[in-house]
Amino acid sequence: MTNLPKVLVLREVQKNGLALQQFSPESQNDRDIVLAAVMQNGLALQYASSELRNDRDVVLAAVLQIGDALQYASLELQNDRDVVLTAVTRHSNDKSYRRGWALQYASHNLKNNKEIVLATISSIGRTHISWTLNQTSVELQNDIDVVIAAIKQSNFALRCVSDKYSTDKKIVLMAVTYHGKALQWAPVALRNNRDVVITAVGQNGEALQYVSKELQLDMDVIITALQNKPDIIHSINPIILQNPDFVRRAIIIPGIDHFKINKCRVLFDICLFPAILDMLYVLI
């Protein structure tokens, strides 16, 4: 351990908070030095004395800098509402920082606190909703407010909630209103429900790929999807592209690939022409 005058230690930890590791126990138990260190890098809290890891102001400063510093706080402060709330809602410009993941370091009591869980859901990345819900109790996983918050946050949420909600038309409608691709997690029956499907493809045309085969041939569904995402014209069933009514409606959609539509019609006409001649020959 390096033993330097306080002024020099302060200068070092202000430049690099993790440098606290190399200094003496006296420095690691000095409130001014530790505060300076955790304000520069919250993870420096791990090198603070046990006394200061139980200092509310020091820990708040640490989790305010980076929420994951909560793992180094005392058990008492991992059960402190304000400390945990600060940790799970902490945002950072560092793209590698996992927002909301500090929930795993909270006490059992606060992992099952509705306010804390809702705050975590609103903060955490959309792909980690299932992780968040798994951190908390079954009771909260089935709480309607928690379910709605999760659904608004991520298209993955519908996959994570209980069958009670994932099969509920009102809940699924809400999910696809915010995230059209949430349709992929809906039960088969609702992927064949016109109201649900129209809402989904209206929010995100790419949701058309999750629609039932029957409704993938529904003109209104396809037009609604194209109005949101004209590029999906390349993945639409060719049979639809030959329908004159479809062509008339699709051709006026901004951004639509006219060449794609016309090309398919030409190919269709070429293939159909011999059959038409045969029919005329029979009639004659």
ABEGO torsion letter per residue (X at the ends): XBBBBAAAAAAAAAABAAAAAABBAAAAABAAAAAAAAAABAAAAAABBAAAAABAAAAAAAAAABAAAAAABBAAAAABAAAAAAAAABBBABAABBBGAAAAABBAAAAABAAAAAAAAAABBAAAAAAAAAABBAAAAABAAAAAAAAAABAAAAAABBAAAAABAAAAAAAAAABAAAAAABBAAAAABAAAAAAAAAABAAAAAABBAAAAABAAAAAAAAAABAAAAAABBAAAAABAAAAAAAAABBGBBAAAAAAAAAAAAAAAAAAAAAAAAAAX
